[in-house]
Amino acid sequence: MENKLTSGKIAPKTGEYNIVSSKGKVVGTVRVKKGDRMPPTRHSGSHFEID
């Protein structure tokens, strides 16, 4: 299952989230705890994904 989240959304689970650019390229990772808000991204159109 793949979850896509944007900045400010609540993380559904603790884990390493890939930062994905608007072009679909993984540009980094961030560790977020369940219930925390997703951090801002450096570029508009980016989102977070976790498997």
C-alpha positions as CSV (number, residue, x, y, z in Angstrom):
1,M,0.0,0.0,0.0
2,E,1.3,3.5,-0.8
3,N,0.3,6.6,1.0
4,K,0.8,10.1,-0.5
5,L,0.9,13.0,1.9
6,T,1.5,16.7,1.6
7,S,3.1,19.2,4.0
8,G,1.0,19.8,7.1
9,K,-1.0,16.5,6.9
10,I,-0.9,14.2,9.9
11,A,1.4,11.1,9.6
12,P,-0.7,7.9,9.8
13,K,2.3,5.9,11.1
14,T,5.8,6.3,12.3
15,G,8.5,5.7,9.6
16,E,10.8,6.9,6.9
17,Y,8.9,8.9,4.3
18,N,10.3,9.5,0.9
19,I,10.2,13.1,-0.4
20,V,9.0,12.9,-4.0
21,S,9.3,15.8,-6.4
22,S,6.5,17.0,-8.8
23,K,8.3,15.0,-11.5
24,G,8.1,11.8,-9.5
25,K,11.8,11.6,-8.4
26,V,12.7,10.7,-4.8
27,V,14.8,13.7,-3.6
28,G,15.2,12.8,0.1
29,T,13.7,11.1,3.1
30,V,12.4,12.3,6.5
31,R,11.5,10.3,9.6
32,V,8.1,11.3,11.1
33,K,6.3,9.9,14.1
34,K,2.7,8.9,14.0
35,G,0.4,11.8,14.7
36,D,3.0,14.5,13.9
37,R,2.5,16.9,11.0
38,M,4.5,16.4,7.8
39,P,7.2,19.0,7.5
40,P,7.4,21.6,4.7
41,T,9.1,20.6,1.4
42,R,11.6,22.7,-0.4
43,H,9.7,22.7,-3.7
44,S,6.0,23.2,-4.5
45,G,4.3,20.2,-5.9
46,S,6.4,17.8,-3.8
47,H,4.7,15.2,-1.5
48,F,5.7,12.4,0.9
49,E,5.2,8.6,0.3
50,I,5.6,5.6,2.6
51,D,5.2,1.9,1.6
